[in-house]
Amino acid sequence: MSIDRNLVSIAPHCPGTVNDAGPEVTEVTGVTPEGAAWLASAGTYPRSTRALWDDRPTAPVVLACGSVFDVVNAPALFGRHMLDRLWDEGPGSGPVAAHRGRMLLFAAPGTAHRLPSLLEWEEWGSGGASERGRAIPPLLCHGTGDAVTVPAPTPLVPAAPTAPDRLGSRWLVAPDTRAPWLPGPEIMLWAAVRAARSAARRQLSETCPTASISIFPPADQDAKVYDVSRRR
């Protein structure tokens, strides 16, 4: 695995940024040939997908979920906090992309079917009444029967971007192997729980600065560099 090609820094106003306004990825690495082969294998016609990328390496495509990967789709800020938890306290993540103000976290097949039930159990569903349930936005789970727009293997950076979602789809953690490790539903639930708790602590510190909170600072205070060598 090539570490240097897939390091992404996440910090306000820095290359590879995801901040409150959404994705601000301006310098990210592309997908390796092995990673492109893995992505293409999710399509109905993998060879056609590869041929398209050979001819147009900056073209995004729509791929089916459910067989090769599922996708957990979160608002950019909350997805960023989930990603921070996965790298700071957990086993790392699979491929991750930013797409039009959302964060796409690639997960193991079957995650989209199982994760909603786990979220309901944690009182995170639409009918949940817990404080934790109200602390996070809904998570969209894409599995069998769904499809997602996959960023192009080669990033395309416009010369003069002008809109918050100006960069469209970009890889934050690019796939670089034919068999990337993908987190399952339990790990995604764990990351979401930790992200919600972190958000609750930040909200408490803002509304009541003198309140007793964790001695550990929020993980997003400084720049984040995710070491992909930790991925299992």
N, C-alpha and C positions, 0 to 999 in steps of 0.2 A: 504494500500500500504506500502510495506516495503522500507523505505528510504535508510537504510544502505546498503541494498543489491544491490542497483542500482546507487550508486554515482560513477561517473567516473571523474577522474582528467585528464585534458588535458593541458600539458605543455611540452616543450622540455626536453627530457631525463628523464621524469617521467613516472610512470605507467599510462597507459591509454593515451599515447601521440599520437597526430597527428601533425607532423611537415612538413617542406618543402619537405622532402624526402618521405613523405607518412606515412601510418599508422605505429605506433610503439607501439601497444597495447601489453603490457606484463602482465598486471594484471587487468582483468575485471571480473565483476560478471556474473554469469550465469542467464539463463532465469528461472523464477519461474514456477511451474506447471501450474498456471493459464495462464501465458504468452505463454507457450508451447501449451496449448490447443487452444489459440487464433491463433497462427501461423498455427497449424495443420488444423484448420478449413478452411484455404485457399486452401488446397490440395483437389484433387479429392477423395482421400480415407483418411480422417482424422485419422481413427483408425489405418490404416497401418503406417502412419507417426508417430503416438504416439508409436506404437509397435517398430518401428525402433529406435526411441530415447530411449525407455526403454532398448533396447538391446545394442544400440551403442550411448550413450549420447553425444559423441564428433563428430558425423557424420553430416555434413551439408547436406541440401536437397534443391531441386529445387521446388519452389512453384509458383503457378499462381498468377498474379496480376489482379486487376480489380473488384473483388467481396468483399474481406475483406480489402484490402489495395492497394494503388498504391505506386510507389517508384520513388523518384527524385534522379537521379544518377549524382553525381558531382565529379570532381577531388578532391582529399583529402584536399588540402590546401583551395580551395574555399569553399568546403563543410564545413570545419571546421569554416570558417568565417561566413557562414550562420548559423551554429549551435550556435556560440557565440552570434550572433544578436538575435536569437530566445530566448536564455536564459537570456541575459543581458537586452534586451529592449522589448522583446515580451512575448508571453504566454507560452514559453517552447516548447518542441518538442515531437513528438511521438518517437517510437523506432528508433534507429540509429545504423547502422553497418558500419564497414570498411571492404572492400573486394578488395584485389589486387590493392591497390593504388587509390581506389575510395571510396567515401562516399555515403552510401545508406540511404537516409532520407525517412522514411515511412510516407505516406500521406493518406488523405482520398480518397476513391474510387472516380474516376472522375477527380482527379487532373491531371493525365497524359493527359487527353483530353483537359482540359481547360488551363493549364499552358502555353503550347506553344503559344497559341493565345495571352495571356497576355504578354508573353515575346516579341512577335513580335510587339505588341502595344507599348512596351517600347523600341523598336528599338534594341532588343537584338538578333534578328534572324540572319541568315547567311548573309542577305543583309543589315543589319543595318549599318548605317554610323556614329552613334553618338559616342562620346568619351566613354560614359558609355558602349555601345555595344562592343567596342574594349577592354574594361578593364576586361572582364570576358570570361572564356571558355564556350563552349556549355554545356547545361544541357540536360541529357538524361532522358526522362520521360517514365516509364514503367507502362502500364495500361492493359486494356482488350486485350487478345491475347498474352501478354508478360509473361515472367517468370523470376524470379531472384533466385540466389543461396542464401539461408538463412543460416546464421551461426548456428553452433550446439548450443544446449541449454547449454552445459557445455564447457567452454573454454579449449583448449588444448594448452599448452605452451611447445614448444620444449626445450630441455636442452641446446642446443648450436645453436641458430639461426644465419644464416650467410648472408641472403639476405634481401634487403629492404622490399620485400613483403613476407618475410619468415613466417609471422603469418597468411597469408591467410585471412580468414573471422573471424571477432571478433565483438562482440557487444560493442558499446560505450554507448548506452542507451538501456538497455535490457528490453523487454516487461515483465510486471509483473502483468498483469490483463487480464481478459477475454474480456474486452472492453476498450482498451487503447484509450486515446484521440489522434486524428490524425489531423494535420493541413491541411487546404484546400488550393486550388490554390492561393487565394488572400494572405494568410499568407506566403506561399512559395515565391510568387513574392515579397512581402514586405521584406522578409529576404534576397533574392537575390539582391534587389536594395540596401539595407543597406550594404551588403557585398561588392558590387561593389564600393560604395562610400568610404567605409573604405579602400579598396585596392587603390583607386585613391589618397586618402589622403596620404597613406604611400609612394606611388610612387612619389608624389609631394615633400614630405619631404626629400626623398632620392636624388632627382635630383636638388632640390632648397631648401636647409635647411632654408633659410631666408624667404621663402614664408609664407604668413599668412594662417594658417590652423586652424582647430577646436582646442579648448582648451582641448578637451577630448582626452586622450591617446588611442591608439589602444587597443582593448579589449583583444588581445592575448599576451600582454606583460608578464602577470603573469599567474600562474597556474589557471585553471578553474575547479571548482567543480559544477556540475549541480545538483541542488536540485530538485529531481523528484517530491517532494510534490507540486511543483508549476504547474505540468501538469494538465490541465483541463479535 
